[in-house]
Each structure stands twice: as C-alpha cells, then as structure tokens.
Amino acid sequence: MEITIGVRDIPRELTLEVGGDAKQIVADVTAVLKKAAEGDGAAMLDLTDEKGNRTIVPATALGYVQIGAEEPRRIGFGVA
C-alpha cells in the first residue's frame, strides 16, 4: 500500500510502499499525534517500507498522511 506524507515547510512529499494493514497505519499515526498533543516533543512516526528502508518523521513536522488503497498493484495490460 502506498503512503504519502506531507512534511510542514517542505514542498516535496514522502511516498512509501509499505506492507501491512491500513487500520494499523492509522492507529500508529493517531498514537504519534496524540503523544505530540500531550507535549511529547520527541514523538516520531517511524515507518519501514517494503524494501526495509526506515523513514522517521517528527510528529510536530507532519502536515498530512495519505494512505492509499490496500489493493495489490496490477501487472500487465488486461482489464480485470
């Protein structure tokens, strides 16, 4: 599933292909934002993509998180 993260004051987005469940990603993002709202300045969103690369974004820098559909990518030219 594709996740796009908008970081405050940076014009480019971060786009990651991650495995897993969309509900779990939403829960992780919500938990990090809740920690930041409670005053935890060290709260970080930590995601690992399908290639094993880790992306860590401070919660205070998050502009938005867009979670794509959980459909696998289609390969080929056929219409399903």
ChimeraX commands (.cxc) that place a marker at each C-alpha (Angstrom):
marker #1 position 0.00,0.00,0.00 radius 0.5
marker #1 position 1.23,3.47,-0.81 radius 0.5
marker #1 position 1.56,6.10,1.90 radius 0.5
marker #1 position 2.23,9.75,1.15 radius 0.5
marker #1 position 3.45,12.04,3.93 radius 0.5
marker #1 position 3.38,15.80,3.70 radius 0.5
marker #1 position 6.00,17.47,5.87 radius 0.5
marker #1 position 5.50,21.06,7.01 radius 0.5
marker #1 position 7.60,23.71,5.27 radius 0.5
marker #1 position 8.93,21.21,2.70 radius 0.5
marker #1 position 7.43,21.32,-0.80 radius 0.5
marker #1 position 8.11,17.66,-1.64 radius 0.5
marker #1 position 6.10,14.76,-0.32 radius 0.5
marker #1 position 7.48,11.48,1.01 radius 0.5
marker #1 position 5.97,8.44,-0.70 radius 0.5
marker #1 position 6.45,4.94,0.69 radius 0.5
marker #1 position 5.27,1.48,-0.32 radius 0.5
marker #1 position 4.56,-0.35,2.91 radius 0.5
marker #1 position 3.11,-3.72,3.69 radius 0.5
marker #1 position 0.54,-4.21,6.37 radius 0.5
marker #1 position -2.91,-3.12,7.29 radius 0.5
marker #1 position -4.29,0.40,6.71 radius 0.5
marker #1 position -6.03,0.29,10.09 radius 0.5
marker #1 position -2.69,-0.34,11.81 radius 0.5
marker #1 position -1.06,2.58,9.97 radius 0.5
marker #1 position -3.94,4.86,11.01 radius 0.5
marker #1 position -3.57,3.66,14.61 radius 0.5
marker #1 position 0.20,4.33,14.54 radius 0.5
marker #1 position -0.24,7.84,13.11 radius 0.5
marker #1 position -3.00,8.64,15.61 radius 0.5
marker #1 position -0.89,7.42,18.54 radius 0.5
marker #1 position 2.08,9.55,17.47 radius 0.5
marker #1 position -0.09,12.65,17.02 radius 0.5
marker #1 position -1.69,12.06,20.42 radius 0.5
marker #1 position 1.74,11.88,22.07 radius 0.5
marker #1 position 2.73,15.14,20.37 radius 0.5
marker #1 position -0.52,16.81,21.50 radius 0.5
marker #1 position 0.22,15.73,25.08 radius 0.5
marker #1 position 3.54,17.57,24.94 radius 0.5
marker #1 position 5.94,14.78,23.95 radius 0.5
marker #1 position 8.33,16.72,21.73 radius 0.5
marker #1 position 10.21,13.53,20.86 radius 0.5
marker #1 position 7.21,11.75,19.30 radius 0.5
marker #1 position 8.20,10.28,15.93 radius 0.5
marker #1 position 6.32,8.50,13.15 radius 0.5
marker #1 position 8.51,5.50,12.28 radius 0.5
marker #1 position 7.63,3.55,9.11 radius 0.5
marker #1 position 9.50,0.80,7.27 radius 0.5
marker #1 position 8.89,0.33,3.55 radius 0.5
marker #1 position 8.76,-2.96,1.64 radius 0.5
marker #1 position 12.49,-2.77,0.87 radius 0.5
marker #1 position 13.39,-2.42,4.54 radius 0.5
marker #1 position 14.18,1.31,4.47 radius 0.5
marker #1 position 13.11,3.22,7.57 radius 0.5
marker #1 position 11.58,6.68,7.45 radius 0.5
marker #1 position 11.28,8.63,10.69 radius 0.5
marker #1 position 9.36,11.91,10.76 radius 0.5
marker #1 position 8.90,14.07,13.88 radius 0.5
marker #1 position 5.20,14.26,14.76 radius 0.5
marker #1 position 5.40,18.03,15.03 radius 0.5
marker #1 position 6.51,18.21,11.36 radius 0.5
marker #1 position 3.61,16.16,9.96 radius 0.5
marker #1 position 1.36,18.10,7.63 radius 0.5
marker #1 position -0.74,15.15,6.49 radius 0.5
marker #1 position -0.60,11.40,5.91 radius 0.5
marker #1 position -2.42,9.96,2.91 radius 0.5
marker #1 position -2.99,6.21,2.95 radius 0.5
marker #1 position -3.67,4.54,-0.40 radius 0.5
marker #1 position -5.95,1.61,-1.11 radius 0.5
marker #1 position -4.91,-1.84,0.02 radius 0.5
marker #1 position -5.24,-3.31,-3.48 radius 0.5
marker #1 position -2.17,-5.02,-4.91 radius 0.5
marker #1 position -0.71,-3.35,-7.96 radius 0.5
marker #1 position -1.95,-4.75,-11.23 radius 0.5
marker #1 position 0.59,-6.07,-13.68 radius 0.5
marker #1 position 0.00,-6.32,-17.42 radius 0.5
marker #1 position -2.43,-4.84,-19.86 radius 0.5
marker #1 position -5.53,-6.89,-19.13 radius 0.5
marker #1 position -8.68,-5.40,-17.69 radius 0.5
marker #1 position -9.96,-7.12,-14.58 radius 0.5
marker link #1:1,2 radius 0.2
marker link #1:2,3 radius 0.2
marker link #1:3,4 radius 0.2
marker link #1:4,5 radius 0.2
marker link #1:5,6 radius 0.2
marker link #1:6,7 radius 0.2
marker link #1:7,8 radius 0.2
marker link #1:8,9 radius 0.2
marker link #1:9,10 radius 0.2
marker link #1:10,11 radius 0.2
marker link #1:11,12 radius 0.2
marker link #1:12,13 radius 0.2
marker link #1:13,14 radius 0.2
marker link #1:14,15 radius 0.2
marker link #1:15,16 radius 0.2
marker link #1:16,17 radius 0.2
marker link #1:17,18 radius 0.2
marker link #1:18,19 radius 0.2
marker link #1:19,20 radius 0.2
marker link #1:20,21 radius 0.2
marker link #1:21,22 radius 0.2
marker link #1:22,23 radius 0.2
marker link #1:23,24 radius 0.2
marker link #1:24,25 radius 0.2
marker link #1:25,26 radius 0.2
marker link #1:26,27 radius 0.2
marker link #1:27,28 radius 0.2
marker link #1:28,29 radius 0.2
marker link #1:29,30 radius 0.2
marker link #1:30,31 radius 0.2
marker link #1:31,32 radius 0.2
marker link #1:32,33 radius 0.2
marker link #1:33,34 radius 0.2
marker link #1:34,35 radius 0.2
marker link #1:35,36 radius 0.2
marker link #1:36,37 radius 0.2
marker link #1:37,38 radius 0.2
marker link #1:38,39 radius 0.2
marker link #1:39,40 radius 0.2
marker link #1:40,41 radius 0.2
marker link #1:41,42 radius 0.2
marker link #1:42,43 radius 0.2
marker link #1:43,44 radius 0.2
marker link #1:44,45 radius 0.2
marker link #1:45,46 radius 0.2
marker link #1:46,47 radius 0.2
marker link #1:47,48 radius 0.2
marker link #1:48,49 radius 0.2
marker link #1:49,50 radius 0.2
marker link #1:50,51 radius 0.2
marker link #1:51,52 radius 0.2
marker link #1:52,53 radius 0.2
marker link #1:53,54 radius 0.2
marker link #1:54,55 radius 0.2
marker link #1:55,56 radius 0.2
marker link #1:56,57 radius 0.2
marker link #1:57,58 radius 0.2
marker link #1:58,59 radius 0.2
marker link #1:59,60 radius 0.2
marker link #1:60,61 radius 0.2
marker link #1:61,62 radius 0.2
marker link #1:62,63 radius 0.2
marker link #1:63,64 radius 0.2
marker link #1:64,65 radius 0.2
marker link #1:65,66 radius 0.2
marker link #1:66,67 radius 0.2
marker link #1:67,68 radius 0.2
marker link #1:68,69 radius 0.2
marker link #1:69,70 radius 0.2
marker link #1:70,71 radius 0.2
marker link #1:71,72 radius 0.2
marker link #1:72,73 radius 0.2
marker link #1:73,74 radius 0.2
marker link #1:74,75 radius 0.2
marker link #1:75,76 radius 0.2
marker link #1:76,77 radius 0.2
marker link #1:77,78 radius 0.2
marker link #1:78,79 radius 0.2
marker link #1:79,80 radius 0.2
view
